[in-house]
């Protein structure tokens, strides 16, 4: 599982020209599920994301987590994070999870984060989305689960 995490001042998702979700300050999480991911990867990546200390404390140091800051989270499923570009010019997505598994893991990730009292908004699984954000910093972090990935060299 791969999460591309961006600290944002705001973020939103539109589908077919209509806004389906929006957040204020917090984290935009683009989430990719690999075919080799296991249930344990969900809580690992979710907990890392919630507790990632990327928000400024009173002294201007990145010392607070999303939970500490009271921020929101917007989670968007993004299988293209699993794109393997090592050969040729077209990304290969053979190691991305099948849609059924990806959707189940995506939904469980959201449930896990909500279970930690985080306000979570979502994109729309398998939809063409327009994702807008105001990146704060910019701060962008990649979190990967420890499960070995078959797409890694």
N, C-alpha and C positions, 0 to 999 in steps of 0.2 A: 504494500500500500504506500502510495506517495501522496503527500499533502504539500502543495505549494501555498505557503501562508504569507499573506500580505497584511501589514498593519495599515488600516485605512481610517480616514476621517469620515468617509461615507462610502457606501457601495449599494448597487441595486441590480436587479435582473428584470429584463423585459422579454416577453415572448409574444410574437405576433404584434408588436407595437404597444403591448399593454404591460405595465409594471406588475410583476407578480410578487416581488419582495424588495425590501430595502432595509438598510441598517444605518445607524449613525456610527460614532467611533467604535472601533473594534477590529475584528479580523475577517478578511475574506479568505476562505479556504477552498482551493481548487483540489478536488480529491480524485485520485486515480486508483483503481483496484486491479491488481494483477491476478492472473490465473492461479498463481501459487499461494496467494494470500490465505491465511487461516483466521479463524474467529479471534484468536489472541491479538492479531494485528490491529483489530478495530480499537480495542481499549488502549493498546500501546500508543497508537498515533493520536487518538482522541485525547488521552491524558497528557501527552507531550504538548499538544497544541494548546490545551486549556491552561497549562502551567508554564508555558514558554514566557520567559521574562523579557518582554520586548516593549513594555510601556514605561514611560518615565516616572520616576518618583519625584518627591518634592525638591530634590537636588539636581534634577535633569538627567539622571542616570537611568538606563534601561534596567529596571530592577523590579518591575511589577508585572504580574501575569494578567491575562484577560479576566480571570476570576477576581483578582485584586482590584483591577481598574473598573470593574462593573460594565465593561464593554459588551457589545453584541457580536455574534458570529453569523456570517453568511456562508453557507456551504453549497458549492456547485460541483456536481459530478463532472469529471473531465478525463475521459479515457485516453485522450491524446498525450497525457503525461507519460503513458507507457509506450509512446512511439519510439521505436528503435531506428536510429538514423545512421548506424555504422556502415551499412551497405547501401550503395545506390543513392538516389536522390528522393525517393518516396519513402516516408516512414512506414515501418512495419508495425502492425498492432496485434500480431499473433500472440503476444504475451499479456494482452489486456484480458481481464475476466469477461466471460460471456455476460450479456446484458442481465440475465436473471440473477446471477451471483453478484454482479456489480451493484444492481439495484438493492438487493438484500443487504449487502455490506454498507452501502451508502445510507440506507435507512437506519441500520443499527448504529452507525457512527453518530448520526443525528440524535437518536434516542439516548445514546451514552452521554453525549455532551449536554443534552437537556436534563438528564438525570443529575448533573452536577450544578443545576440551577443557573445555567447560562441561557440567555435569550438567543435562540437560534432561528434564523430565517433560511429558506432554501431556494435553490433554483428548481427547474423542472426536469426530471430525469429524461434523457434521450430527446430533449427538445433543442431546436436551434435557439440559442439565447443571445441577447445583447447584454453583456456584463459591463457595467460602468463602475468606476471607482476613483476615489481621490486617495492616492497612495500617500501615507503619512511617513515622511522621512527622506527617501523611501526606505522601508524596511521590508525585505522579502527573504523568507527562510524556507528551505526544503526539509521536510521531515519524512524519513523513510522507515518503514517497519523493519525489524531485524530478520524476518523470514527471508531465506535465500531466494533470490529472484532468478528464474531461468533465463531472463533477458540480459543479465549482467555478464560481462566477459569473464 
